[in-house]
Structure formats: structure tokens, C-alpha cells
Amino acid sequence: MTLERMEYGEARSLMKPGDVIAFGGKGHFSELIKFATRADVSHVGVILQTRVVDDDSGRFFNQVIESTSIHDFNGVVISRLSDRMEAYEGEIWWLPLNEGLRQEKFDSVSFYNFLFNQAQERKGYDVPQALKSAVDALDELPFGLHGPGYNREDFSRFFCSELVAAGLEKAGTVGPVNASDVTPIDLCRWNIYATTYFQLKGQADKQISRYNTLDPADWNV
């Protein structure tokens, strides 16, 4: 797997719906997530695209949908990616979805409908589940038991990777998963991406460990 540096101006036209945007934040909560998951990634969102109405030029906006604290709201929000990048302090990576997988299994209608509905309903941010998912070392115990960090799937509220994992599941890109137990670094390690990913912002020595190496079926409900 290869990491390359790319400016957003070059990446913008290459991005597609379903591509994941990973963040490595500098705030206290971000540092806690990174410490608990032993990774440089603390947050994820996923790309949407909106085309300009009544415009034959094909112009579009890259948007990112995520569950985060922004615009005086804690929960599921949609933002212009360029605006989000400009204001963000930390690392940002672009994880392109595997093109073969996109062509074979990505249901864009189901993907958009599910995610837009969560934003329209203004689903709040789920802090308890976010923290429990990060502390999951004891999740798998003998005899089908689960440890204290295990989350049962619950979409009444969302933390960031739960939202993205659920969106990709609804799109058919991955099989059944317990989205409520997927951490940001878990999502970045799923083997659903192109072999090359790109750093758009931040320290050049920061990487996504074990990128694109794990089977999402390991998070099956």
C-alpha cells in the first residue's frame, strides 16, 4: 500500500461519492481517540457530491458528511470539503474507494438516501458509544460473550465511523457489519480502498497504519 502527498486542488476532480476522508485532530478528544486506538486517525467522514442545478457544465461541489461538532451543532452535518479542510488543524487523508468494488457493489441511491436522512433528522453525536468503541480490546471473549467496550448497533445517534460504516453497508459496499463497534482506524483498515491513498494536509510523517488490510466481515453483527 502506498501513501502519496497531493494538494486538494489536484484531488478535487478525482474524488467520488463513497470515498472516505480521514482526519488526525489535535484537540483533547481527538488525542484520546488516537491514544485509545493506538493510531494517528481520530475521525472520519465520507464524500458526497452535489451538482449545480440548471447548469450544463457538469460543475459539482465535493461535500463531506460526518458526525462531529461544527456549526454550533454536535451530530450529523454536511459541509463543503474545501471549507472543512481550510479550517481544520491536523492531518487529512483521502481514501479512494476501490474502483472495481464501486462498479460492482456501490448502490449510490441507497447510500445517499440513508446518509441524507440522518442529516435531515439532525441525529446527535453519540459520545458514549464513540468512547466504548475505542476501548474494545476486551470485546471478543470466550463463549460468545463481549467485553465492556462492546457496542450493540444503535442508530438513534451517531459517532463518526459508525455513520460512515453504516452508509457503506447501506450502499452494499460491505456486507452486514456492526457499525456501532467500528472505530475510525478500523474503517481505514477495511480492504475496500484503492492501493494508494493520499495525504491532503498535515505532517508528512503521519500515516495510516495497516491501511486497506482487514476484512470488514470481521465486524459482522
C-alpha positions in Angstrom: 0.0 0.0 0.0 1.3 3.5 -0.9 0.9 6.9 0.6 1.3 9.9 -1.6 1.1 13.7 -0.9 -1.5 15.6 -3.1 -2.9 19.1 -3.0 -6.7 19.3 -2.7 -6.8 21.3 -5.9 -5.5 18.3 -7.8 -7.5 15.7 -5.9 -10.8 17.6 -6.1 -11.9 16.4 -9.5 -10.8 12.8 -8.8 -12.9 12.3 -5.7 -16.1 10.3 -5.9 -19.0 9.6 -3.6 -18.2 6.9 -1.1 -14.5 7.9 -0.8 -13.5 8.3 2.8 -11.8 11.3 4.4 -9.8 10.5 7.5 -8.7 13.1 10.0 -6.0 13.3 12.7 -7.0 16.0 15.1 -5.1 17.9 17.7 -7.8 18.5 20.3 -8.2 16.7 23.6 -11.0 14.3 22.4 -9.1 13.6 19.2 -5.9 12.8 21.2 -8.0 10.5 23.5 -9.3 8.5 20.5 -5.8 8.2 19.0 -4.4 7.1 22.3 -7.1 4.5 22.9 -6.9 3.1 19.3 -3.1 3.4 19.0 -3.4 5.2 15.7 -2.9 8.6 14.1 -6.5 8.7 12.8 -9.1 10.2 15.2 -12.1 11.0 12.9 -13.6 10.0 9.5 -16.2 11.4 7.1 -17.4 10.3 3.6 -17.6 12.2 0.3 -20.9 13.3 -1.2 -21.2 15.3 -4.4 -23.8 17.9 -5.3 -24.2 19.1 -8.8 -25.2 22.6 -9.7 -28.8 22.8 -10.6 -29.7 24.0 -14.2 -26.0 24.0 -15.1 -24.9 22.0 -18.2 -21.2 22.5 -17.4 -21.2 19.5 -15.0 -19.9 21.6 -12.1 -20.2 19.9 -8.7 -19.3 20.5 -5.1 -17.4 18.0 -3.0 -19.2 17.7 0.3 -18.3 15.6 3.3 -20.9 14.1 5.7 -19.7 13.4 9.2 -20.8 13.3 12.8 -18.8 15.9 14.6 -19.0 19.2 16.4 -19.3 22.0 13.9 -21.6 25.0 13.0 -22.8 25.1 16.7 -24.2 21.6 16.4 -22.9 18.2 17.7 -24.1 15.5 15.3 -24.5 14.6 11.6 -23.7 17.5 9.3 -22.8 18.1 5.7 -20.1 20.7 4.8 -18.2 21.8 1.7 -15.0 19.8 1.9 -12.8 22.8 0.9 -14.2 24.8 3.8 -13.7 21.9 6.2 -10.1 21.5 5.1 -9.3 25.2 5.4 -10.5 25.3 9.0 -9.1 22.0 10.2 -6.0 21.8 12.3 -4.3 18.4 11.8 -3.8 15.7 9.3 -6.3 14.9 6.5 -6.1 11.9 4.2 -8.2 10.9 1.2 -9.0 7.1 0.9 -10.4 6.4 -2.6 -12.9 3.6 -2.7 -11.7 0.6 -4.8 -13.0 1.2 -8.3 -13.9 -2.4 -9.0 -15.9 -2.5 -5.8 -17.6 0.8 -6.7 -18.7 -0.5 -10.1 -19.9 -3.9 -8.8 -21.4 -3.1 -5.4 -21.9 0.6 -4.7 -25.6 1.5 -4.7 -25.5 5.3 -4.8 -29.2 5.8 -4.3 -29.3 3.8 -1.1 -26.1 5.4 0.0 -27.4 9.0 -0.5 -30.8 8.3 0.9 -29.5 6.8 4.2 -27.0 9.5 4.8 -29.1 12.5 3.8 -31.9 11.2 6.1 -29.5 11.1 9.1 -28.5 14.7 8.4 -32.1 15.8 7.8 -33.2 14.3 11.1 -30.3 16.1 12.8 -29.1 13.0 14.5 -26.9 13.9 17.5 -23.3 12.9 18.2 -23.0 9.7 20.3 -20.2 10.3 22.8 -20.7 7.2 25.0 -20.6 4.8 22.0 -17.6 6.6 20.5 -15.6 6.1 23.7 -16.7 2.5 24.1 -15.8 1.6 20.5 -12.3 3.0 21.1 -11.8 0.8 24.1 -12.5 -2.5 22.5 -9.6 -4.7 23.5 -11.8 -7.0 25.5 -14.7 -7.1 23.0 -14.2 -10.7 22.0 -14.4 -13.1 24.9 -15.0 -16.9 25.0 -18.4 -18.4 24.6 -19.8 -15.5 22.5 -19.5 -13.0 25.4 -18.5 -9.4 24.9 -16.3 -7.1 27.0 -17.2 -3.6 28.4 -16.2 -1.8 25.2 -18.7 -3.7 23.0 -21.5 -1.6 21.4 -24.8 -3.1 20.2 -25.8 -1.4 17.0 -28.0 1.7 17.6 -28.6 4.4 15.1 -30.6 6.8 17.3 -27.4 8.9 17.4 -24.0 8.5 15.6 -20.3 8.8 16.1 -18.2 9.4 13.1 -17.1 6.0 12.0 -20.4 4.4 12.9 -22.1 6.8 10.4 -19.7 6.1 7.6 -19.7 2.3 8.2 -23.5 2.3 8.1 -23.5 4.3 4.9 -21.2 1.9 3.2 -23.2 -1.0 4.4 -26.4 0.5 3.1 -24.7 1.1 -0.2 -23.9 -2.7 -0.4 -20.1 -1.9 -0.5 -19.6 -4.1 2.6 -21.7 -6.9 4.0 -23.5 -6.9 7.3 -21.4 -5.2 10.0 -21.9 -3.9 13.5 -21.4 -0.2 12.5 -21.6 0.8 16.2 -18.4 -1.0 17.0 -16.3 0.4 14.2 -13.6 2.9 15.2 -12.1 5.5 12.8 -8.9 3.4 12.4 -10.9 0.2 11.9 -12.7 1.9 9.0 -9.4 3.0 7.4 -8.1 -0.6 7.6 -11.0 -2.2 5.8 -9.8 -3.7 2.5 -12.3 -1.7 0.3 -9.9 1.0 -0.9 -7.5 1.7 -3.8 -3.9 0.6 -3.1 -2.8 4.2 -3.0 -4.2 6.8 -0.6 -3.3 10.5 -0.3 -2.4 12.9 2.4 -4.0 16.3 1.7 -2.9 18.2 4.8 -0.7 17.9 7.9 2.7 16.4 8.9 4.2 14.3 6.2 5.4 11.6 8.5 1.9 10.7 9.7 0.5 7.5 8.1 -2.5 5.2 8.4 -1.1 2.0 9.9 -2.3 -1.2 8.3 -4.3 0.7 5.7 -6.6 -1.4 3.5 -5.6 -4.8 5.1 -8.6 -6.0 7.1 -11.8 -7.8 6.1 -15.0 -5.8 7.1 -16.7 -9.2 7.7 -14.6 -9.3 11.0 -17.1 -6.6 12.2 -20.1 -8.7 11.3 -23.0 -8.5 13.7 
